[in-house]
Amino acid sequence: MNRIPDFTDNELWIIKSTLQERYGEAPEVQLAETELRLDLARTELTVCPAAYWEVDKCHFVIAKTGDNRYRCQFFYRIHQMYGTGRDEYDDLTECVVTLLQVQADHHATEAGHG
């Protein structure tokens, strides 16, 4: 399998500007790599570029799984990992906005406000 290209400047701008809009100031976005099973029928792992940030002890990850393909999750501790209910996105803005909304809803529910 070909190497998945890193996040482009435009993709990073989408992430950072969406975080800026959500929080008033963008948290630092770090670039990393993660290994994912892209084909659930196979056990092969693929190295994927990832964008990571943390806000209020919550960790967020968006992995790029191909051209215009993204997966996301947020977690508090290793045993408290959450997704959005959707396996993959073909629109990065929708991915980031949905991730932030699901986390905000989860936080409100955990705090007894939802």
C-alpha positions, 0 to 999 in steps of 0.5 A: 500500500502506498504511503498516506500523504501528510496533512496539507497546509490547507487541511491543517488550516481547516483544523486550526480555524475550526478549533479557533472558532470553537474555543476562541483560541486554537490549542496547539495541534501536534502532528504524529503518526498512528497505526490503523487497520484500514481494511477491517477484513485484514490484520495489516496495520497502516501508518497514518498521519494524525493531528492531535490536540488536548483541551481540558484533559480531553485528547483529540485525534484525527487520522488521515486514512487517504485522500479526503478520508479521515477518522477521529476520536477523543479520549480522557484515559486509555479506557475512556475512548469515544468516537462519533458513531461514524467510521470515516469522513470524506470531509475534514470540516464535517469530521472536526465539527462532529468530533467537537460536538460529540465531545461537548455533548458527552461532557455535558452528559457527564457533568449532568447537564445533558 
